[in-house]
């Protein structure tokens, strides 16, 4: 069987392998060859000037020789960039041979470019350089004789011809010696090439034999592995299944107890998996699971035990004296990989990962309790916005109770008007004029106090109130828009924020159409702020974003620069405004790096005909620096704090850019 496998290596395959090896070796030696060529060219120019001085023809020759070096380097770079040594080795070798020939002809022209060339006198050193260059080319080019000889033969021919033309005694005798040297170099080059080719063919055959042995071994291992998969492995991803996980967790805790070590349990959940699965079918869902599992394996490496618990839920077990610290580092690595878009059906999809973990014996005494603790931490990570990790702590129970209370009371707050909106102005920096307002949600719970907006959004998502929340906020924005003309701001826009998760829950565009039409609002004055995540997630959000564009709303990307926006998508979706993330604004007057970034962003916005708004402006220095960098607009506490609609008129009468109003 092994002999059959090696016999499949036919002549064309061997020939291709030889050509690839020759091309790779020639390309690898090219930088050294060209460097020496350039240095010796300059040396030849200087040597020719010893008795005759620098002549025009000598300079012309040196420039031509160096030009061939530059050209060959450019050709070699292009070959390497396009991988022609692997894809088209014959073409690569032809180009390399042509370059060597041109360079050889340039060197062959040297004696004819020098006036009163004294072959057997003062210019004898030139011959030494020429023959040395030719001999060196042959010695370095043993892998491919044609390329080496393409350089060497024109040089030797030039030496022979000039010696024969010399009237000095001994010229003809030296010419014969050079011819003899040429023959020796030719034989040496062809013999060396034959040895190299033989070695390459032997190596290819040995590799094929090793691969055949590997395949035979793999067949045996595959049969054994199939039996193991049936009992302990998940049939789709190949990692451990729920039964194997339960055993591993119990044994891990037992071993940790004996060794007086820790054991960390991480539970992972793919964000928005159900939507992707429902949209494209189970085959697409399986594709996503396989890629997610591949990334998980890369992040965990050999350090942890991985299992698929079911659906889109995975678990990782890590033991050791530093298991807690390793779990935190691992969670961060997994999140970083999870933020990278998946490609499903040739379209980029952002899924993300949420992670919760707990440590034995710090957080639990048994395997069952450890699982519950990690699961509780996972749900906290999901409730707080997904795409993050949370470690279990006793306060999680209290937080869970708080979140449930918020979820229970949110519907009443929306319907009763207890949930309100405030508006933060956006200012055009050059003219100090108000160009718009951002709508922000506020809610003071009767017993919990002020509830932060992220908690409100998370509760709305959990309680299926996202559409009602968006409708309430949009209604407040529309009411402000109907008031702005009377305040002298007929062209000012009002924006609202839309969470990426909302696109998978309901038709955001249809909801906004209904509300703006009811209030008679010009869509061009109504701005929708989305995150970079939604821009990338064309699978779920793409059609709705196009609907928003067709309806005439302005589209803004919030916190621009904090994620992984694609300029192609920004242009395709006709984004109207980019809101620079506040991290680029904080302390910008003393940060050269942030100044460079903001300046580039301002230029990008101008080039793409997009407005730029900087967020989080807190000081006069930041505002002045942004203005000097060409950033057209900004918002922040220095320019104006969020305020209710009935306070805007008074603020407009008293506001100043410096000091802050």
PyMOL commands that set and color helices and strands:
alter all, ss='L'
color gray80, all
select helices_A, chain A and resi 2-7+11-52+56-81+84-87+89-108+110-113+124-140+145-165+171-232+242-259+273-280+282-300+323-339+367-383+395-416+453-462+466-487+500-504+508-519+523-525+532-536+538-551+567-572+582-584+588-590+592-607+620-628+645-654
alter helices_A, ss='H'
color red, helices_A
select strands_A, chain A and resi 262-270+305-310+313-320+342-344+347-349+353-360+389-391+419-428+433-445+449-450+493-497+526-531+554-560+577-580+611-614+633-634
alter strands_A, ss='S'
color yellow, strands_A
deselect
rebuild
show_as cartoon
